[in-house]
Amino acid sequence: FDEDEVLAELFYGTIVGLVAMRFSPECIQCGSSVMDTDMLGRVPARALCNGCNAPNVIESMDKIKVMFLLNSDVLYILAENYACTPSIESMSVSSIFAAVPANSTGSGYSYCIGTGPDTEIAPALEPGKYRMHCPIAKTDNYLIVKRRAVDKDRAVRLDMK
C-alpha cells in the first residue's frame, strides 16, 4: 500500500465522519492504550493505565499511537466476523486471547474457560483480576477470580454490557 494514499483516505474519512482520529499513548507495562483524546495537545504528561494501573510518563511522541476509529454506526456492518489480533507485546502479558467476532446485533460470541477439554479454549484461570479488552470498540471489562476452580464447578454465562 502507498502510505500517503492510505493516510489521505483516512483523513478524508475523518472529514466526512466515517472515522474519528484519536491520539493514544501506549502503556509502558502492558502495551494497551493508556487513554485517548481527539487532540494531541490534550495528552497528559502522566497517566495511569486503565488496564494494568501502571503509572506512565508520556515524554516521547513515538509512544503515542494515532488511531482512526470507525464510526459506531458503521462498525458492526464492517466488523461482521472480523477477528482482531493483538500485538506481540500485548500477547506477552495476556493469559488468553480469544478472537470474538462481532455480528450485526453486537452480541458477539462466547467461549468457555476451565469447563473441560471438549468445550474450553483454555484451562481455568488462577485467582486474580483479569482485564477483558476489545481494541476495536475500545472497551474494558474486568473479571475477578476469587478462588481456584474445582471439578464440581460449572460454566457461568457472563453478560457483557
N, C-alpha and C positions, 0 to 999 in steps of 0.2 A: 504494500500500500504506500501511496505517496502521503507522507505525514502532513504536508501543507494542505493537501486536498481534504484529508480527513478532518483536520482542525478547522478548515473553512466551513465544512458541512456542520460540524458540531457548533461552531459559533452561530451559524445561520439557524440551526435548530434551537439555540438559546433565544435568539431574537423572536422567533415565531412561537415560542412556548412549548416546543416538543420536549426539550431538555432544560434542566437548570444547571448552571455552572456553580460548583461548590469548591471550597478550599478546605482541606482536611489534613492536619498533621498526623503522622503515624506514631503510634506508641513505641517507645524505646524498648519496652519489655515484651509485649505480645504482638506488635505489628499491626494491630487494628486501628481504626480511626479514633483518635482521642476526642475529637469534636469536629464539627464542620460549620462553615459560615459562608454566606454568599459574597462576602467582601474580604479580600486578603488583609486589609487593614484591621479587621476585627479578630484576627488570630491572636490569642493572648501569648505573652512571653512564657507563662507557666500554666499547666493544666493537669488535672488528674484524669487518667484514662477511665472511661466509663465501663470498660470491660474488666480490666485486672486491677484497677485502682492505683496503678503506678504513677508517681509524680513525674511529669515530663517538663523539661526546659526546652522551649522551642527557640533555637538560636540559628537555624540554618534553613534556607529555602529548599534545599534538596531533600528534606524530610517532610515536605508539605505536598500532598497529592492534589492535583486538580481533577475534580470528578465532574462528569456530565451525567446527571441523573435523569432517567426518563420521567416524564410527566406521569403521575399515578393513573390518569385516565387511559394512558397508552400502555402502561407497564404490563398488566395482566393479559392484554391482547398479544403483545410481542413475546411475553415470557412463557407462553404455553409450552410445557415440557422442557423448559430451559433449566439446565443444571449449572451452577457456578462452581468454579474450582478455586479454593483458597491458595494463597501464595505458599511457597516452601517455608517461609518464616512463620506464617500463621499455623501451618501444619505441624511445625516443630513443637508448638505449645498446645496442640489440640489433643484431646482424649479420643474424640470420634469425629469423623467427617461423614455426613450423610447428605448427599445431593437431594434436596427436597424440591422437586419441580413445582412451579406454580401451575394452577389451572385457571380457567376463566372465572370460576367462582371465588378464587382467592383462598380456598380451603386447603390447598396443598395435599400432601400425602403423609402417611405415618410410618414409622419404623419402630422396631422393638429392640430394647437393650436388656440383656440378662434374663430372657424368658425361655431359654432352651435353644439348642443348636438348629432346630428346624425353622425358627422364626426370627432369631436375633441377628443383628448386624454387628454386635459387639457384646462382650461379657458385661455383667453388672458393674456399675460404677462404684468406686470406693466412696466412703463418706467424704463430703466436702461440698463446696459451692461451684457450680458449673454454669458457664455462660453459653447461651444458645444465640448465635449471631447470624443475621442474614445481611450480607454485604450489598445485596441488590435493593432491598427495601430499607436498609439501614436501621434494622430493629434489633433490640437485645431483649432477651428474656433470661431469667435465672432459675436454675433448678438446685435445690439444696437437698443433698442426700444425707440423712441423719444417722443411718446405721448400715452395716453390711447386709447384703441380701442373704436370705436363707432359702432352702429348697422349697418350702411351702408358699413363698411369695408368688403372687400372680401379677400379670400385666395390669397397669392402670393407665387409662387414657387421660392425657393432659391436654386440655383445650387451650389453644394459643389465641391471644387477643391482640 
